[in-house]
């Protein structure tokens, strides 16, 4: 693109920015625009210069190393065959220089080999390109459409076949073969509260646990595949969290799946339990006829919207008196969990909106449902688990912190809250039932 020397003199090439586009066509067969070709040519020249500089530095470091005959042990050895690398600037053809290194390697009988840090021998795509492909798949682009759709941007459809895309999206990042994703292998610090729920999609059941750290930040704690929310799957998931360093949560919120509660009592017996009000209202509305739904839906709201636990218990008795005679099953849905449903009143009033439901997990599953609706299924069990892992990890950056994050550490430490207010000195305790200290 640019010649050295003085432009205009005989034998000196003129400076030009008009590239030769002959034979350089993108995947759709249309000629490249001038700006695209300039960018691609600039990237190619800069990459070639960087590779030459890296090889020169490698050989220069071993310039003094010679054999018995006085010959240099590390010399240039021509160039490798040209190959096309997909970059963010498009498809760039690269001809990497080779090095003949005769020095002995660390293992017996092996020789040292030069491997360019800029361009490894196996590289066909840059990390940026490889990282964006799973995201596009998560957002609805089918694996067979990558080549025709993206080929015109990088300039080639090589490396965008269905098999390659399936391999890239079939395994979660930072996971080890034969293990669960990174959430079940990475170190885990103490969590403030834990939510759990299971969502089955055809034959795939997802067991997801999200927690709140002492700083008020919500994050996924574990994700694993289960079988119909069975009790056999959940203890193993909770034990894995404990093995990775998670202490017993102060409060565990979950739906009506009995497997989770049995597992929580077995692994974390110190944790208090809170039944999800969203699921509980759905259970209540399943008992009476539709004509009674407006009143049956409003009455439980008087319980979980009460200003303190005493008023909540009064609302429970009023609900049982109003619906116990006509709809005993609906009344039993509330009275049988009278101790677990108002557990969130023992904690800061600012946190009640976060503690009384499993909405964070339900909203996370909404993202997974939307993706499976686009793809008309989740594919294999491994592909479905990997897809859910990547979707939840991608959505995690948009989760907001809990209200009043400064109070999370106090609740974690076992501070006393009465009627939603922090009791700093024992003499300030108001009348009412003081909650037990959290483990």
Steps between C-alpha positions, in 0.01 A plus 500: 500500500792736560843500334829596660724771357417823324171486306523607136862403434582224259487157659313624807139383536235764549307519826154361439196408705312337212539124551487233238165334560532251218422155626406625847127447534291443811270204545208664316708549182479879503823707483639630826454868574811712503495561875459129577789408275724769654422369849569140400824587321614711794426217743687251280810718474507581870457133591780398263731765646419392856575135418831593340594706806410214735711252301793744486486546878489123557800440276687795645475362853668178386757664270789388717391136524710289258577133447837326506573616145427861585169510316203683644242278666202728430450627144221599265337219305287664234129551544200280562221463252254787482184472706197717556423624851165650594552824690280789606633680190392216272676203347875563486739276309811432704835346405678425824882474507653178623799441727740206512594456865751219557528547875399211725160525660402435863408138423753244388519461125298814428606828343382847586234642273415858418135589544391854423309658786325730254378219278511144640531220242142382555334844493237553231293757687587769750360469855261790433346317205482170688337673797225671301383184322342337810331830585341518156383142540346587836312790346330285240735445204490134400829318457439437130446870429839625621682444171246669267426778749845593627711398202462840336640679807826310559537431126475123524273236643790274602481402864129582520357158419227340708746254654738776610220710649361198684840430654539862609155520658476144630725548802479782754806721533747439785371147554691177521404184305272278700409768754229756551545860378724752670235589758540153648881493485614854585571611861189630672496748785238537774154575370241711678180342372428224255217440258435174323255381243472236230368544149441203274504536125391173342758255640740758641464619860719788610597540864612859551614673817565874516629678805563843646848573622578712805557801274145481360594361159285221359673225309440138395637246746434172321339354189454132431272262320255296703214260458151644554610710797564180696632500853795287388644775279483792740710374795791441263467853363493656848787283618704617204433861603611420855811323372594811299488717811142628525389525859146428607275780370314717746173458310408258222205588276348238272184377336288207610731227368541269802837375378665835561375532855612149594839568347531839676417348840756228436791712374432842661283431807592842649333697221153647546249419228266729307230373267457697179182710509467501123470121491289494815238733350486277192438200727224687685325597176508139386258393773187726473298559183581791271212705638681516835841585355485882544443476874729199545781692328448820697489334843855351486628841392385633838738249659822562310436875484445532876720745686634239745468135594221555754278663240589218259381238750178694548449498122564123493227441759264727306569305179436166675173628646382634164589201282539209741133396490436521123849431368696307764772400252570864414518592870731207571748627240564798726455358849725197444794732426410771752853500648694498172297751301573803725868412562613805301364729773805410712726692261536859376184655362698612194574136416145367521435551130801278423443228760132410472504362143728314259448766233873533414513136395163512326612801295820315414299205375300740284820569307557127453138446392528776243809339347352150489187644339712646219692177444189282553672298769830482682653207311692245703520504878861621495416772245203615706707523817777689319249738343337575836840556660607750236165679498499544877865607502425756231197632690691523828664831403152660483385390844460785745624491857264450789354800679705638790808285429665627819250294704582170330823455693318575826235241425775255406670565833181429698390852588155536654223658294156561651218625280759544226719737702852436626532473880844637581471480882310242705316774688346628175301181436134575442218286615456193289666173422873524441626275227755228577857573409595370158775244479 
